[in-house]
């Protein structure tokens, strides 16, 4: 039986936040702004630009407000910020973020390592973020990390992921991103998680945030699309991972995702040439070769030689 896929997908670029936060060398405020501005003219409609978190926990995000105030907003792009609690949400509201992501882990150990709190305590932080969002008219999306496995606890059951998602939904969250924090997802596990979610949490908008740490990132995207998911995170050039999980590098490269989808006749609305220009900017500002495949090889017909 032939698989069916959405006619179009939404791509959210997370490189300026999720990618940059993992870089060991400081990236200047001006370079962060330059990257966001380059991404803003590619046709991407969703960009996660910064996180309003403790600068002690994530030093790369210490200049989040300056980055936000310096970037050129416009062109129909929805710019969001990751926030851990009410204080972060208030900072996002002050700069008039278009959206906020409130995060939590499906793993108790990872949640403790990440934010120093239990999952239950973090759920109350999410409620605080939702309250700020409602008061300010800013939509809030939930983010569940370690949805496909935890580097400390091992397997995380689909039932556990569903339980956390339901707790978020009970607090007013209607859109949730499920994060493959250390690249443990496979197509089978994607099937299991989506099936569990749809069985117990009704009316939920699902975003998938896959890593390519073990080479399964795009296979997981294809699987998710076959299940009707049409909303994905990716990072320019494959920048980043998680500063709280060793060896977690390997976000899906945005240009690889866009290239694959467009060749499958799935509309992204993104200009691949401009996206590759932005990937080169990303490589320049982190001064290292990024793992994106299309950045290295070009589109499939880009290097055809003349007939002998």
C-alpha positions, 0 to 999 in steps of 0.5 A: 500500500502506497504511503500518503503524505501532507501536501505541505509542511511547516518548518520551524527553524531552531538554529538561532536558539537550539543550535547556538546554545550548544556552541562552546565558543561565544557567538557575538550578539551581532553574529546571532542577529546576522544569522536570524536576518539571513534566515528571515529572507528564506521563506521560513515562516517560523523561527525560534530566535532566542531563549529567556533563561538563566545566563548561568545555565545557558551563557550563549543566551545571556544576550537574548533581549539584545538579539531580539531587539536587534533583529529585523522582524517582518516578512510574515515570520512568526518569531518565538522564544523558549522560556522556562517559567513565568519570569522568562515568559514575562521577558518574552512578553516585554519584547512582544514575542510572537509565541513562547515555548514552555519546556518540560521533560518526559524523564524525571532525571533529565528534567532535574539535570536540565532545570533542577526541578521535578516534572511536577514542579515544572508543570506548575512553571508551565502553568505560569507561562500559560497565564502570562501568554493568556494575559498578553495574547501570546500563544504558548506551545509545550515542548516535551524533551526525551520523548523517545529516550533518555540518556540517563534513564534509557527508554521512555515509554509512549505511555509516559510521554502521553501522560506528560502531554495530557498534563500539559493539555490540562494546563491549556496547552494545545500544541506540543513539540516532542523532542528526540533530545539525544537522537534515540528515535527510530521510525518504529518508536515514532509510530508508537508515540504518535499512536499513543498520543492520538489514542489519549490526547484529543485535538492536539497539534503535534510538532516533531523535533528530531535529531540525526545523531544516529542517522535516522532523522529524516527517516523519522520525518518521513514516518511522521509525515506518513502519520499525518504530522506536518510540523517539524523543527530543524536547525540550519546546517544541523547546528546544535543539540543539547548542552545538558546531554553529552553526545546529543549533537545532530539536529536535522539540517533545515536545508536537508529537510527542505530539499527532501520535502520539495523533491517529494512534492511536499511544499515548504515555501522555503527558497533552498538557495537562500537557505544554503546562503544562511547555512554558510553564514552559520558555518562562518559564525561558528567557525566549523564545518556543519553536518548538513548534507545538502550544504556539502553536496548541493541539490541532486543536479547541482554538480552535473558535468557536461557530456564527455 
